[in-house]
Amino acid sequence: MKHLSKHIILSTLVVIALVASSFVNRQNVKKNESVVAATAVEVKKEAPSVVKSKSVFEVADSICQEAGVPFELVKEIGNNESGWRYISNTNGGSDHGDLQVIDATFWYWYNKLELEGGKTRRNYLKVGIYYLKSLHNKYGSWEKTRFAYGRGHWRGPETWTKLEKKFMSKIDFSKYDS
């Protein structure tokens, strides 16, 4: 009986402590909420303009203009490669980002372009777009560039696999190659 009463007393004290700490926490949350609300009102008074971040398309477009690469082509490549979802390859490859750049290419161009910040979405876009530009300089056609970008080097359409034909047929290259 003595042990039972000690357990009851101990259990009661634990419950009281939990209720008390819960009450104190609620009071602190209310204080913090009122401080945050007051700060938000002050911020609104001080900074009426809101900075809107650029969309991935706006960022890609500005990089394309800088590099001299057709934005609409990059947009179509992004649709084909990732659907414009900043993703990692699900087939075990090392390609990442909206334009699905492999690690070796990423780090080569990252260093060549003297980028900072590591594997960011913006850096992946910049690397992919400048890589496309270099391939276009090499092959002289956006169709050959697209194929080399996706497969590593240019091969004629007569050697393409079904998958290669599928991803190449999604783009009307007559809009880009005259």
NUBAKE-904579 format. One line per field, with one value per residue (C-alpha): residue number from 1; x negated, y, z negated. Coordinates in Angstrom, 1 decimal. Example, Ala and Ser with C-alpha at 12.3 -4.5 7.8 and 13.67 -1.06 7.14 Angstrom:
! residues 2
i <- [1 2]
c1 <- [-12.3 -13.7]
c2 <- [-4.5 -1.1]
c3 <- [-7.8 -7.1]
***
This chain:
! residues 178
i <- [1 2 3 4 5 6 7 8 9 10 11 12 13 14 15 16 17 18 19 20 21 22 23 24 25 26 27 28 29 30 31 32 33 34 35 36 37 38 39 40 41 42 43 44 45 46 47 48 49 50 51 52 53 54 55 56 57 58 59 60 61 62 63 64 65 66 67 68 69 70 71 72 73 74 75 76 77 78 79 80 81 82 83 84 85 86 87 88 89 90 91 92 93 94 95 96 97 98 99 100 101 102 103 104 105 106 107 108 109 110 111 112 113 114 115 116 117 118 119 120 121 122 123 124 125 126 127 128 129 130 131 132 133 134 135 136 137 138 139 140 141 142 143 144 145 146 147 148 149 150 151 152 153 154 155 156 157 158 159 160 161 162 163 164 165 166 167 168 169 170 171 172 173 174 175 176 177 178]
c1 <- [0.0 -2.9 -4.4 -1.0 -0.5 -4.0 -3.3 0.0 -1.7 -4.5 -2.1 0.0 -3.1 -4.1 -0.6 -0.7 -4.2 -3.0 0.1 -2.0 -4.6 -1.9 -0.4 -3.8 -4.4 -1.1 -1.8 -5.2 -3.7 -1.1 -3.9 -5.9 -2.9 -2.2 -5.8 -5.9 -2.6 -3.9 -7.2 -5.2 -3.2 -6.5 -8.0 -4.9 -5.2 -8.9 -9.0 -5.8 -7.4 -7.6 -10.4 -9.1 -11.5 -12.0 -10.4 -12.6 -11.6 -12.6 -16.0 -16.5 -15.5 -18.0 -20.8 -19.8 -20.0 -23.4 -24.7 -23.0 -20.9 -17.3 -15.1 -12.2 -14.6 -15.9 -12.3 -11.5 -14.6 -13.6 -10.1 -11.6 -14.4 -12.5 -9.2 -10.8 -11.0 -14.4 -15.0 -17.6 -17.8 -15.6 -17.4 -20.6 -22.4 -24.2 -22.1 -20.3 -18.3 -15.7 -18.0 -19.4 -23.1 -25.5 -27.9 -31.1 -29.6 -28.3 -31.6 -33.6 -31.3 -30.9 -34.7 -35.0 -32.2 -33.7 -30.3 -29.8 -27.3 -27.5 -24.7 -21.9 -19.1 -20.4 -23.9 -22.5 -20.6 -23.6 -25.8 -23.2 -22.7 -26.4 -27.0 -24.3 -26.1 -29.4 -27.9 -26.2 -29.6 -31.0 -28.2 -26.7 -23.1 -20.6 -19.3 -22.9 -23.4 -20.3 -21.2 -24.8 -23.4 -21.3 -23.5 -27.1 -28.0 -26.3 -25.1 -22.9 -19.2 -19.7 -21.5 -19.0 -17.2 -13.5 -14.1 -16.4 -13.8 -11.2 -13.0 -14.3 -10.9 -9.4 -11.2 -10.6 -14.2 -13.2 -12.3 -16.0 -18.0 -17.5]
c2 <- [0.0 2.4 1.9 2.4 5.7 6.8 6.0 7.8 10.9 10.7 10.3 13.3 15.4 14.5 15.4 18.7 19.5 18.7 20.9 23.7 23.5 23.4 26.6 28.3 27.2 28.6 31.9 32.0 31.2 34.0 36.4 35.3 35.6 39.1 40.1 38.6 40.4 43.7 43.2 42.3 45.6 47.5 45.8 46.6 50.2 50.4 48.3 48.6 47.0 43.2 41.5 38.9 36.1 35.3 32.2 29.5 30.6 34.2 33.0 30.7 33.4 35.9 33.3 32.4 36.0 36.3 33.2 33.7 30.5 30.4 30.4 28.6 25.7 25.6 25.6 22.6 20.8 21.3 20.0 16.9 16.3 17.0 18.7 21.7 20.0 20.3 16.6 14.0 11.1 8.2 5.7 5.7 8.4 11.4 14.0 16.7 19.9 21.1 20.4 17.1 17.9 15.1 15.7 15.6 18.2 20.3 20.5 21.2 24.1 25.3 25.8 27.2 29.8 30.5 29.9 29.9 28.4 24.7 22.7 25.3 25.4 28.6 27.1 24.0 26.2 28.3 25.2 23.5 26.6 27.4 23.7 23.9 27.1 25.3 22.3 24.6 26.2 22.8 21.3 24.4 23.3 23.2 19.8 18.3 20.2 18.8 15.3 15.7 17.2 14.2 11.4 12.7 13.1 13.6 10.7 10.8 10.1 6.8 5.4 6.7 4.3 4.5 6.6 9.0 9.4 10.0 12.8 14.4 14.4 16.5 19.7 21.4 22.3 24.3 27.1 27.2 26.0 27.8]
c3 <- [0.0 -0.8 2.6 4.3 2.6 3.6 7.2 7.1 5.6 8.2 11.1 9.8 9.6 13.2 14.4 12.6 14.0 17.5 17.2 15.7 18.5 21.1 19.7 19.6 23.2 24.3 22.7 24.4 27.8 27.3 26.4 29.5 31.7 30.6 31.0 34.5 35.4 34.1 36.1 39.2 38.9 38.5 41.5 43.6 42.6 43.5 46.7 48.7 51.8 51.9 53.8 56.1 57.0 60.6 62.1 63.4 66.9 66.3 65.0 67.9 70.4 69.0 69.1 72.7 73.7 72.1 73.8 77.2 77.0 78.1 75.0 76.7 77.5 73.9 72.8 75.1 73.9 70.2 71.0 72.5 69.9 66.7 67.3 65.6 62.3 60.7 60.2 60.0 62.5 61.4 63.6 61.6 63.6 62.2 64.1 62.1 62.6 65.0 68.0 66.6 66.6 65.6 62.7 64.8 67.2 64.3 62.5 65.7 66.7 63.1 62.9 66.4 65.8 62.3 60.6 56.9 54.5 55.6 57.1 57.2 59.6 61.2 61.6 63.2 65.7 66.5 67.0 69.2 71.4 71.8 72.6 75.3 76.6 76.8 78.6 81.1 81.7 82.4 84.5 86.1 85.8 83.0 84.0 83.8 80.6 79.0 79.9 78.6 75.4 74.8 76.1 75.9 79.6 82.9 85.0 88.0 87.7 89.5 86.4 83.8 81.4 80.8 77.7 79.5 82.3 79.7 77.8 81.0 82.7 79.9 81.2 84.5 85.3 88.4 85.9 84.8 87.8 91.1]
***
